[in-house]
Amino acid sequence: MKQLRLLWREDVVHHEDDEHFDCGMWVPATPCAQRKAKIICEVQNAVYGPGSHWIEEREHADQFFDGVVLRGHCDL
């Protein structure tokens, strides 16, 4: 199973109310997580500038999985 995370440039300082998509931690790449990451990435790039945020993906590897799961519900 794939994992994904949303990252941003080091110079980006988020407002305290911004969505951070689990603070850049790896989460299972479920359809819900993929939709949420894409939407948040598009919004944050509109706010902070093109290329300020991006999504990374990797293949799940048991030795690298940190056990983090996406919190909350996806209602998109």
C-alpha distances in whole Angstrom, upper triangle without the diagonal:
4,7,10,14,17,20,24,27,28,32,30,31,30,32,32,31,28,25,23,19,19,21,18,16,12,11,7,7,9,12,14,13,13,16,18,17,18,21,22,22,24,26,26,27,30,31,31,31,29,26,27,23,20,16,14,10,9,6,5,8,10,13,13,11,14,13,14,13,15,18,20,20,19,22,22
4,7,11,14,16,20,23,25,28,27,28,27,29,29,28,25,22,20,16,16,18,15,13,10,9,6,5,8,11,13,11,11,14,15,14,15,19,19,18,21,23,23,24,27,28,27,28,25,23,23,20,16,13,10,7,6,4,5,9,11,14,12,11,13,13,13,13,14,17,19,19,18,21,21
4,7,11,13,17,20,22,25,23,25,23,26,26,25,22,19,16,13,13,14,12,10,6,5,4,5,8,11,12,9,9,13,13,12,14,17,17,16,19,21,20,21,24,25,25,25,23,21,21,17,14,10,8,6,5,6,6,9,11,13,11,9,11,11,10,10,11,15,17,18,17,20,19
4,7,10,13,17,19,22,20,21,20,23,23,22,19,16,13,10,11,12,9,8,5,6,6,5,9,11,12,8,8,11,11,8,11,14,13,12,15,18,17,18,21,22,21,21,20,17,17,13,10,7,5,4,6,9,9,12,15,16,13,11,12,13,11,11,11,14,16,17,16,19,18
4,6,10,14,15,18,16,18,16,19,19,19,16,13,10,8,8,8,5,6,5,6,9,9,12,13,13,9,9,12,11,8,10,13,11,10,14,15,14,15,18,19,18,19,18,15,14,10,8,6,5,7,9,12,12,15,17,17,14,12,12,13,11,11,10,13,16,17,16,19,18
4,7,11,13,15,13,15,13,16,17,16,13,10,8,6,8,8,5,8,8,10,12,11,14,15,14,10,10,12,10,6,9,11,8,7,11,12,10,12,15,15,14,15,14,12,11,7,6,5,6,9,12,15,16,18,20,21,17,16,16,17,14,14,12,15,17,18,16,19,17
4,7,9,12,10,12,12,15,16,17,13,12,9,9,10,8,5,9,10,12,15,15,17,18,18,14,14,15,13,10,12,13,11,9,12,13,10,11,15,15,13,14,13,10,8,6,6,6,7,11,13,17,18,20,22,22,18,17,17,18,16,16,15,17,20,21,20,22,21
4,6,8,7,9,10,13,15,16,13,12,10,11,12,10,8,12,14,16,19,18,21,21,20,17,16,17,16,12,13,14,11,9,12,12,9,9,13,12,10,11,11,8,5,4,6,9,11,14,17,21,22,23,25,25,21,21,20,22,19,20,18,20,22,23,22,24,23
4,5,6,9,11,14,17,18,15,15,13,15,16,13,11,15,17,19,22,22,24,25,24,21,20,21,19,16,17,18,15,12,14,15,11,11,14,13,10,10,11,8,5,7,9,12,13,17,19,23,24,26,28,27,23,23,22,25,22,23,22,24,26,27,26,28,26
4,6,8,11,14,16,18,16,16,14,16,16,13,12,15,18,21,24,24,27,28,27,23,23,24,22,18,20,20,17,15,18,18,14,14,17,15,12,13,14,12,9,10,12,15,16,19,21,25,26,27,28,27,23,24,22,25,22,24,23,24,27,28,28,30,29
4,6,10,13,15,18,15,17,15,18,19,15,15,18,21,24,27,26,29,30,28,25,25,25,23,20,21,21,18,16,18,17,13,13,16,14,10,11,13,12,9,11,14,17,18,22,24,28,29,30,32,31,27,27,26,28,25,27,25,26,28,30,29,31,29
4,6,10,12,14,12,13,12,15,16,13,13,17,20,22,25,24,27,27,25,22,22,22,20,17,18,18,15,13,15,14,10,11,13,10,7,10,12,11,7,9,12,15,17,21,24,27,28,30,31,30,27,26,25,27,24,24,23,24,25,27,26,27,26
4,7,9,12,10,12,11,15,16,12,14,17,20,22,26,26,28,28,26,23,23,23,20,18,20,19,15,15,17,15,11,13,14,11,9,12,15,14,11,12,15,18,20,23,26,29,29,31,32,31,28,27,25,27,23,24,22,23,24,26,26,27,26
4,6,8,6,9,8,12,13,11,13,16,19,20,24,24,25,25,23,20,21,21,18,16,17,16,13,13,15,12,9,12,13,10,9,12,15,15,11,11,15,17,19,22,25,28,28,30,31,31,27,26,24,25,22,22,20,20,21,23,22,24,23
4,5,5,9,10,14,15,13,15,19,22,22,26,26,27,27,24,22,23,22,19,18,19,17,14,15,16,13,11,14,14,11,11,14,17,18,14,14,18,20,22,25,28,31,31,33,34,34,30,29,26,27,23,23,21,20,21,23,22,23,23
4,6,9,9,13,14,12,15,18,21,22,25,25,26,27,24,21,23,22,19,18,20,18,15,16,18,15,13,17,17,14,14,18,21,21,17,17,19,21,23,26,28,31,30,32,33,33,29,28,25,25,22,22,19,18,18,21,21,22,22
4,7,9,12,13,13,16,18,21,21,24,24,25,25,21,20,21,20,16,16,18,16,13,15,16,13,12,16,16,13,14,18,20,21,17,16,19,20,23,25,28,31,30,32,33,33,30,28,26,25,22,21,18,17,16,18,18,19,19
4,6,9,11,11,13,16,18,19,21,21,22,22,19,17,18,17,13,13,15,13,9,11,13,10,9,12,13,10,11,15,17,17,14,13,15,16,19,22,25,28,28,30,31,31,28,26,24,24,20,19,17,16,16,17,17,18,17
4,6,8,9,11,13,15,15,18,18,18,18,15,13,15,14,10,10,12,10,7,10,12,10,9,12,14,12,13,16,17,17,14,12,14,14,17,19,22,24,24,27,28,28,25,23,21,21,17,16,13,12,13,14,14,15,15
4,6,5,7,10,12,13,16,16,17,18,16,13,14,14,11,9,12,12,8,9,12,11,9,13,15,13,13,16,17,16,13,10,12,12,14,16,19,22,22,24,25,25,22,20,18,18,14,14,12,12,13,15,15,17,17
4,6,7,8,10,9,12,12,14,14,12,9,11,11,8,7,10,10,8,9,12,12,11,14,16,15,16,18,18,17,14,11,11,10,12,14,16,19,18,21,22,23,19,17,16,15,12,11,8,9,11,13,12,15,14
4,6,6,8,8,12,13,14,16,14,11,13,14,11,10,14,14,11,13,16,16,14,17,20,19,18,21,21,19,17,14,14,12,13,15,16,18,17,19,20,20,17,15,13,12,9,9,7,8,11,13,14,17,17
4,6,9,10,14,15,17,19,17,14,15,17,13,11,15,15,12,13,16,16,13,16,19,17,16,19,19,17,15,12,13,12,13,15,17,19,19,20,21,21,17,16,13,14,11,12,11,12,14,17,17,20,20
4,7,9,12,13,16,18,16,13,14,16,13,10,13,15,12,12,15,16,13,15,18,18,16,18,18,16,13,10,10,9,10,12,13,16,16,18,19,19,15,14,12,14,11,12,11,13,16,18,18,21,20
4,6,10,12,14,17,16,12,14,16,14,12,15,17,15,14,18,19,17,19,22,21,20,22,22,19,17,14,13,11,10,11,12,14,13,15,15,15,12,10,9,10,7,9,9,12,15,17,17,21,21
4,7,9,12,15,14,11,12,15,14,11,15,17,15,15,19,20,18,20,23,23,22,23,22,20,18,15,13,10,9,9,9,11,10,11,12,13,10,8,8,9,7,8,9,12,15,17,17,20,20
4,6,8,12,11,8,10,13,12,10,14,16,15,15,18,20,19,21,23,24,23,25,24,21,20,17,15,11,11,10,10,11,10,12,13,15,12,9,9,8,6,5,6,10,13,14,14,17,17
4,6,9,10,7,9,12,12,11,14,17,16,17,20,21,21,23,25,26,26,27,25,23,23,19,16,13,12,10,10,10,8,11,12,15,12,9,11,9,8,7,7,11,13,14,13,17,17
4,7,8,6,6,10,10,10,11,14,15,15,17,19,20,21,23,24,24,25,23,21,21,17,15,11,10,8,9,9,9,13,15,17,15,12,14,13,12,10,9,13,15,14,13,16,15
4,5,5,6,9,10,10,12,14,15,16,18,20,21,22,24,26,26,27,25,23,23,20,17,14,14,12,13,13,12,16,17,20,18,15,16,15,13,10,9,12,13,12,10,13,13
4,6,5,6,9,10,11,12,14,15,17,19,20,21,23,24,25,26,24,23,23,19,17,14,15,13,15,15,15,19,21,23,21,19,20,18,16,14,12,14,14,12,10,12,11
4,5,5,6,9,10,11,12,14,16,17,18,20,21,23,24,25,24,23,22,19,17,14,16,15,17,17,17,21,22,24,22,19,19,18,15,12,9,11,11,9,6,8,8
4,5,5,6,8,10,10,12,14,15,16,18,20,21,22,23,21,20,20,16,14,11,12,12,14,15,15,18,19,22,19,16,17,15,13,10,7,10,11,10,8,11,10
4,6,5,6,9,10,10,12,14,15,16,18,20,21,21,19,18,18,14,12,9,11,10,13,14,15,19,20,23,20,18,18,18,15,13,11,14,14,13,10,13,11
4,6,5,6,9,10,11,12,14,15,17,19,20,20,19,18,18,15,13,11,14,13,17,18,19,22,24,26,23,21,22,21,18,15,12,14,14,12,9,10,8
4,5,5,6,8,10,11,12,14,16,17,18,19,18,18,17,13,13,11,14,14,17,19,19,23,24,26,23,20,20,19,16,14,10,12,11,10,8,9,8
4,6,5,6,9,10,10,12,14,15,16,17,16,14,14,10,9,7,10,11,14,17,17,21,22,24,21,19,19,18,15,14,11,13,14,13,11,13,11
4,6,5,6,9,10,11,12,14,15,15,14,13,13,10,9,8,11,12,16,18,20,23,25,27,23,22,22,22,19,17,14,16,17,16,13,14,11
4,5,5,6,9,10,11,12,14,15,14,14,14,11,11,11,14,16,19,22,23,26,28,29,26,24,24,24,20,18,15,16,16,15,12,12,10
4,5,5,6,8,10,10,12,13,13,13,12,9,10,10,13,15,19,22,22,25,27,28,25,23,22,22,19,17,14,15,15,15,13,14,12
4,6,5,6,9,10,10,11,10,9,9,6,6,7,11,14,17,20,22,25,27,28,24,23,22,23,20,19,16,18,18,18,16,17,15
4,6,5,6,9,10,10,9,10,10,8,9,10,14,16,20,23,25,28,30,31,28,26,26,26,23,22,19,20,20,20,17,18,15
4,5,5,6,9,10,10,11,11,9,11,13,17,19,23,26,27,30,32,33,29,28,27,27,24,22,19,20,19,19,17,17,14
4,5,5,6,8,9,9,8,7,9,12,15,18,22,25,26,29,31,31,27,26,25,26,22,22,19,20,20,20,18,19,17
4,5,5,5,5,6,6,6,8,11,15,18,22,25,27,29,32,32,28,28,27,28,25,24,21,23,23,23,21,22,19
4,6,6,7,9,9,10,12,15,18,22,25,29,30,33,35,36,32,31,30,31,27,27,24,25,24,24,22,22,19
4,6,9,11,9,10,13,16,20,23,26,30,31,34,35,36,32,31,30,31,27,26,24,24,24,24,22,23,20
4,7,9,6,8,12,15,18,22,25,29,30,32,34,34,30,30,29,30,26,26,24,25,25,26,24,25,23
4,6,6,8,11,15,18,22,25,29,30,33,35,35,31,31,30,31,28,28,26,27,27,28,26,27,24
4,6,8,10,13,16,19,23,26,28,31,34,34,30,30,30,31,28,28,25,27,28,28,25,26,23
4,5,7,10,13,16,20,23,25,28,30,30,27,27,27,28,26,26,24,26,27,27,25,26,24
4,7,11,13,17,20,24,25,27,30,30,26,26,25,27,24,24,22,24,25,26,24,26,23
4,7,10,14,17,21,22,24,27,27,23,22,22,23,20,21,19,20,22,22,21,22,20
4,7,10,14,17,19,21,24,24,21,20,20,22,19,19,18,20,21,22,20,22,20
4,7,10,14,15,18,21,21,18,17,18,19,17,16,15,18,19,20,18,20,18
4,7,11,13,15,18,18,15,15,16,17,16,16,15,19,21,21,20,22,21
4,7,9,12,15,16,13,13,15,16,15,15,15,18,21,21,19,22,21
4,6,9,12,13,10,11,13,15,14,15,16,20,22,23,21,25,24
4,6,10,11,10,10,13,14,15,15,17,20,23,23,22,26,25
4,6,9,8,7,10,11,12,13,15,18,21,22,21,25,25
4,5,5,6,10,11,13,15,17,21,24,25,25,28,28
4,5,5,9,9,12,14,17,20,23,25,25,29,29
4,6,8,10,13,16,19,22,25,27,28,31,32
4,6,9,11,14,17,20,23,25,25,29,29
4,6,8,10,13,16,20,21,22,26,26
4,6,9,12,14,18,20,21,25,26
4,6,10,12,16,18,19,23,24
4,7,9,13,15,16,20,21
4,6,10,11,13,17,18
4,7,8,10,13,14
4,7,9,12,14
4,7,10,12
4,6,9
4,6
4
